[in-house]
Amino acid sequence: MPFYISTRPQKLISLSSTLSASDLFNFSSQTPILLQNSTMRNNLLIIIALSLILLLSGCQEEPEPIASFTYSPTNLTAPATATFQSTSTNASGLKWFVNDREVSTQKSLTYTFPTKGFYKVELLTYKKSGYPSDYKGVTVQVK
């Protein structure tokens, strides 16, 4: 006796022994699934169980990182060295940029500004998933 999942049993289709998640979970098109033997039925149940476990384990939302930092000294005369300290929360990683060039991935940055001018210093934070999340930037004037 075949096992099937369908809202319209009269339009059942046969599946090969290789099933993918898209074959199993595309119910919006009303495409039925016919499982012709116990191995395919067991595979379906295992895939559904694993999918539910993965779905439920991912339900706990990761807190969003918030980028923030302090730096000193704030009154700089060239050549000047300043220390930038990340005070970011919930970040699993970060990157420092000076004038759009990556200069560090450490929690603190010590940077020497060689000449007078305006320098853009930016901090980019990352989620545990590895995706960028938040950004903070400041323009530093060196006299």
Steps between C-alpha positions, in 0.01 A plus 500: 500500500660828396547784746422843364469863597257688286203726505393348168567122503378467143816681377765294678846484352773245550831608650841352445693373800688832523301765681595857572352744746347697214323182381352450844405848607360663187140467611398842370469361149277218625742248347443163665765258614467124460732278696493157349698307758590502868858622438372815329241547774769466769725744313217750489437467874871543576523810279190650660630429851844648425343803335285562806801467731698747289206738480435491874868533590521812288199665658706671766589828337855618530528842669602772257852634545525872567816674380652764725846619596697764682835651413768717651655742479245707312723802438758375249803670346687326217660257518256372759419162650154425632351194666150387405320261735192303396215517751273301268251251642399155371762505224677175413747679275595846385707689247662842522539719192697823453410690184321190364803273548473206743768536766405264784261235634603543865285651776727802523686688231808718540551704188752766403375782280810612307386839373243765576158457346167328550490123548192281493516228768229232488411192699293219349357229728404146402238252618588145607373392159785699343279766344576871554252658735571852618729787417634806678725763350666823600708759319823578684672831439878505528650852517 
